Amino acid sequence: MTSDTPRRSGLRGLGHAGPSPWTDLDRPPLDAATLRRDLVLPGGLWTSLDVVEETGSTNTDLAARARAGAPQGAVLVAESQSSGRGRLERQWTAPARSGLFLSLLLRPDEVPVERYGWLPILVGVAAASTLSRVAEVEVGLKWPNDLQVEVDGAERKIGGILTELGGGAVVAGLGLNVSLRAAELPVPTAASLALAGAAVTDRTTLLRALLREFAELYGEWTAAGGDPHTSGLLRTYAQRCTTLGRPVKVLLPGDRELIGEAVAVDGSGRLVVRTPDGGRQAVGAGDVVHVRPEPRDGR
């Protein structure tokens, strides 16, 4: 069933035979028809928008379309994913209709391939800006592009981004927890917009705003040839990056660690860490842990 199918009663036994798929009235399906009407416009970035009830991975499905020659601007959204993936091949799971699980097909032909690494950061900036404005929850970006909120005084992850290159295109995937309850969180360090006290959790509203924001930022970035300085992307990202200015431990490939202070993001999107000896090291890949500062005066 797609979200264009007429909605049935949420009460078991009414309007159809058997249990209703919409017994959780807090999690209605996305309004795909409205999203297409508002976003798939002549001359706009978005060329198609499909919502499927369930799939393994929207990234995998959209990558197959890219290899078959699908044009830029295809959006694929799943109400549920059974094999969602995050960075470092981590699994991403969540109850059906509890979040936004989507992928975007992009062909930034005006941009040199070496600048494609800015695309996940661009998606992160668009998502954080949109959620802060529409949901009225301050959303930050842990390097490189984990979406974070504060719940009960602690930083918690509400979303992540994974981009993949193939078929002459970039497929950018986003997973965002919207209505997950505390008992449904996959790990204690996760959260959702609802748990962060969001003013808006309607997924159709959030997705429409997010895709509009991304299209605007993407247009500016591609017009600048992907230059993070000229497009303003680096400056905007640095303002939202919760990692900068903090003590960090970076878990590097090969079971290595880098400890120091995150002082900058360079023109290639790498995190620059100042080590205890005063040196600086740029990190292009790794898992960052925000380290609490050591207490002073014995406190």
URWOQUI-V55040 format. One line per field, one symbol per residue. psi: psi as a letter, one per 40 degrees, with the letter a starting at -180 (. if undefined). A space follows every 50 residues. Layout:
psi->???
This chain:
psi->hieehhiiiehheheihiiiefdgeegiiigddddddddgiheidheihh hidiidhddddddddddeeiiiehhhhhdihefiiaiffiihiiiheeah hiihhiggdehideedeeddddddddddddddddefhhhihhhdfhhiih hfeihiheiihhihhifeihhhihhhhdehideehdideiaidddefidh ehdddddddddddddddddddddefehdddeedddddddehedheihihh hiiffiihhahheihaeeeihhhhideeihhhhdhihhhhhhihiife.
